[in-house]
Amino acid sequence: MKRDNLVLLAVLILLALVPFAAEFTGQSSWTKLVGQALIYGMAAASLNFILGYGGMVSFGHAAFFGIGGYVVGILYHHFDAGTAFLGIIPGTDQMLVTLPAAVLVAGLAAALVGALSLRTGGVQFIMITLAFAQMFFFLFISLKTYGGEDGIMVRRTNALPGLNMKDKATLYWVVLAFAAAYYLFLRRLVRSSFGQIIAGIRQNERRMAAMGISTLRYKLYAFILSGMGAGLAGALMVNFLRFASPDMMHWTRSGELMVMVILGGVGTLAGPFIGAGALFTLETTLARYTEHWMLPVGILLLVVVLTSKGGLMALIAKLKGGAK
């Protein structure tokens, strides 16, 4: 077994033991904290695929995160009320239905946004993705049937056959399994010929176009895959917190995802997960002591960016090199 696989296996084992450690120490919040960090790590990793590997700086990625979450919330709402969405689609509380539905709808939204925004570049692309995200944000605020700006409650976590999803530890392990599967999917995708083409487009789009490659089509495919990953993360988050809110797709959430990517390491597979864990842990810890926790977090981010171009992953690599 390769060294990378051994490290991954060791990390997964440690993460799987979190609920036991939380119960042993009496710190039940650990399970919730790490679970949320894993989900945000998935969302950040989906953004990193187009940002770090594709060179597409999207500032509206939280829109797909929120859309995925609302799919779960809306389907549960109709299931609980015994009605059908648009009078056609019946509600459900089955995770094997809600998660694929969330991924599909988020992918369709990404296809729409990508088809229009990818015809531009630079600042224009950033602003268009931001504008679309805010459009979705205000759209869901206006949906009073689904709670408007107050959001929508999901009274019970979606059911998964053979598992007790009411148990917090079980739900955590399900999230961990999805996070691990998504990490492995991204690793395979980045190393595939498709991933190499996306990386080539980031480095020199004109040269790739001169080679006969339809750069717009490949960028759109990457954008859709990225949006689908964010939708999956959003669906898991709503199951985890049992609540969906328009704040999930606000531009500040997109900024948080970008900070996670930069903090962990742009263009690295594990970086977004490490960045999400670090940022989420800092926010939770510092918020206990001061309401101005954003200031020390911002200072730390500046220190990491200025002292290490590759974020925490580069810092880890330096420490490894120094230890040899």
Secondary structure, DSSP 8 states (H G I E B T S, - for coil): --HHHHHHHHHHHHHHTHHHHHHHHT-THHHHHHHHHHHHHHHHHHHHIIIIIT----S-THHHHHHHHHHHHHHHHHHHHT-EETTTEE---BHHHHHHHHHHHHHHHHHHHHHHHTTS-HHHHHHHHHHHHHHHHHHHHT-GGGTGGG-EE-SS--B-TTS-TTSHHHHHHHHHHHHHHHHHHHHHHHHSHHHHHHHHHHH-HHHHHHTT--HHHHHHHHHHHHHHHHHHHHHHHHHHHSEE-GGGGSHHHHHHHHHHHHHH-TT-SSHHHHHHHHHHHHHHHHTTT-TTTHHHHHHHHHHHHHH-TTHHHHHHHHHHHHH-
